[in-house]
Amino acid sequence: MARGHHRDREKSASPSQRALRVGELVRHAIAEMLTRGDVHDPVLEGHLITVPEVRMTADLRMATIYIMPLGGRDVEEVLEALERNKRFLRGEIAHRVNLKFAPDIRFHADERFEEAERIEKLLRTPAVQRDLDKPKDTDE
C-alpha cells in the first residue's frame, strides 16, 4: 500500500460503509429517544421531531444530526432544546450504539424540504411553464 493512501481515502466525498452504518444506528437511537419521550424537556415533549439523516465523520468521532420538527415550526427552539440536552443524548447514544468512543454530536435543521419546495415553486412559474410548453425541435 502506498504511503498516504489512508489519508487520501478520508478526503473522498462519499462516506465509508461503516460511517453510513454507524450514522444509521445513531439516527435510530436518537429517533427512538425522541419518540419515546426519554428526553424530559418541555420544548421537545411538545413537538414531534423527525431525524432524516445523521452524518458521521470518517473517524466516527463527530455525528451531525439533522432534525425537523413536524410542520417545520419552532425549529430554533427545538435546536436550542437539543443543545441543552446534548450531554444526556450523547450518553444515551454511547449506551445504545456499541462504539469505542461516544461521538460528539451537533444538531442542524434539515433544509431539504425547504429546498424541494423552492424548486417546486420555480417549476410552477410562468416562464418555466412557457418553456415546457414549447414544441420540441425535431432536427436530426
Contacts in CASP RR format, 6 or more apart in sequence:
PFRMAT RR
TARGET T0000
AUTHOR 0000-0000-0000
METHOD contacts of the structure
MODEL  1
MARGHHRDREKSASPSQRALRVGELVRHAIAEMLTRGDVHDPVLEGHLIT
VPEVRMTADLRMATIYIMPLGGRDVEEVLEALERNKRFLRGEIAHRVNLK
FAPDIRFHADERFEEAERIEKLLRTPAVQRDLDKPKDTDE
9 16 0 8 1.000
9 58 0 8 1.000
10 58 0 8 1.000
10 59 0 8 1.000
15 55 0 8 1.000
15 56 0 8 1.000
15 58 0 8 1.000
16 58 0 8 1.000
18 60 0 8 1.000
19 55 0 8 1.000
19 56 0 8 1.000
19 57 0 8 1.000
19 58 0 8 1.000
19 60 0 8 1.000
20 56 0 8 1.000
22 56 0 8 1.000
22 60 0 8 1.000
22 97 0 8 1.000
22 99 0 8 1.000
23 54 0 8 1.000
23 55 0 8 1.000
23 56 0 8 1.000
23 63 0 8 1.000
24 54 0 8 1.000
25 96 0 8 1.000
25 97 0 8 1.000
26 54 0 8 1.000
26 56 0 8 1.000
26 63 0 8 1.000
26 65 0 8 1.000
26 93 0 8 1.000
26 97 0 8 1.000
26 103 0 8 1.000
26 105 0 8 1.000
27 51 0 8 1.000
27 53 0 8 1.000
27 54 0 8 1.000
27 65 0 8 1.000
29 92 0 8 1.000
29 93 0 8 1.000
29 96 0 8 1.000
29 97 0 8 1.000
30 51 0 8 1.000
30 54 0 8 1.000
30 65 0 8 1.000
30 89 0 8 1.000
30 93 0 8 1.000
31 50 0 8 1.000
31 51 0 8 1.000
32 38 0 8 1.000
32 96 0 8 1.000
33 39 0 8 1.000
33 89 0 8 1.000
33 92 0 8 1.000
34 44 0 8 1.000
34 49 0 8 1.000
34 51 0 8 1.000
37 44 0 8 1.000
37 45 0 8 1.000
38 92 0 8 1.000
39 45 0 8 1.000
39 85 0 8 1.000
39 88 0 8 1.000
39 89 0 8 1.000
41 81 0 8 1.000
41 84 0 8 1.000
41 85 0 8 1.000
43 74 0 8 1.000
43 77 0 8 1.000
43 78 0 8 1.000
43 80 0 8 1.000
43 81 0 8 1.000
44 78 0 8 1.000
44 81 0 8 1.000
44 82 0 8 1.000
44 85 0 8 1.000
47 69 0 8 1.000
47 70 0 8 1.000
47 73 0 8 1.000
47 74 0 8 1.000
47 78 0 8 1.000
48 69 0 8 1.000
48 70 0 8 1.000
49 67 0 8 1.000
49 68 0 8 1.000
49 69 0 8 1.000
49 70 0 8 1.000
49 78 0 8 1.000
50 67 0 8 1.000
50 68 0 8 1.000
50 69 0 8 1.000
50 70 0 8 1.000
50 110 0 8 1.000
51 65 0 8 1.000
51 66 0 8 1.000
51 67 0 8 1.000
52 66 0 8 1.000
52 67 0 8 1.000
52 68 0 8 1.000
52 110 0 8 1.000
52 112 0 8 1.000
53 66 0 8 1.000
53 110 0 8 1.000
54 63 0 8 1.000
54 64 0 8 1.000
54 65 0 8 1.000
54 66 0 8 1.000
55 63 0 8 1.000
55 64 0 8 1.000
55 66 0 8 1.000
56 62 0 8 1.000
56 63 0 8 1.000
56 64 0 8 1.000
56 103 0 8 1.000
57 63 0 8 1.000
57 103 0 8 1.000
60 99 0 8 1.000
60 101 0 8 1.000
60 103 0 8 1.000
61 101 0 8 1.000
61 103 0 8 1.000
61 104 0 8 1.000
62 103 0 8 1.000
62 104 0 8 1.000
62 105 0 8 1.000
62 106 0 8 1.000
63 93 0 8 1.000
63 103 0 8 1.000
63 104 0 8 1.000
63 105 0 8 1.000
63 106 0 8 1.000
64 105 0 8 1.000
64 106 0 8 1.000
64 107 0 8 1.000
64 108 0 8 1.000
65 82 0 8 1.000
65 105 0 8 1.000
65 106 0 8 1.000
65 107 0 8 1.000
65 108 0 8 1.000
66 107 0 8 1.000
66 108 0 8 1.000
66 109 0 8 1.000
66 110 0 8 1.000
67 78 0 8 1.000
67 79 0 8 1.000
67 82 0 8 1.000
67 107 0 8 1.000
67 108 0 8 1.000
67 109 0 8 1.000
67 110 0 8 1.000
68 75 0 8 1.000
68 109 0 8 1.000
68 110 0 8 1.000
68 113 0 8 1.000
69 75 0 8 1.000
69 78 0 8 1.000
72 113 0 8 1.000
75 109 0 8 1.000
79 107 0 8 1.000
79 108 0 8 1.000
79 109 0 8 1.000
82 89 0 8 1.000
82 107 0 8 1.000
83 107 0 8 1.000
86 105 0 8 1.000
86 107 0 8 1.000
89 105 0 8 1.000
90 102 0 8 1.000
90 103 0 8 1.000
90 104 0 8 1.000
90 105 0 8 1.000
91 102 0 8 1.000
93 102 0 8 1.000
93 103 0 8 1.000
93 105 0 8 1.000
94 102 0 8 1.000
122 128 0 8 1.000
END
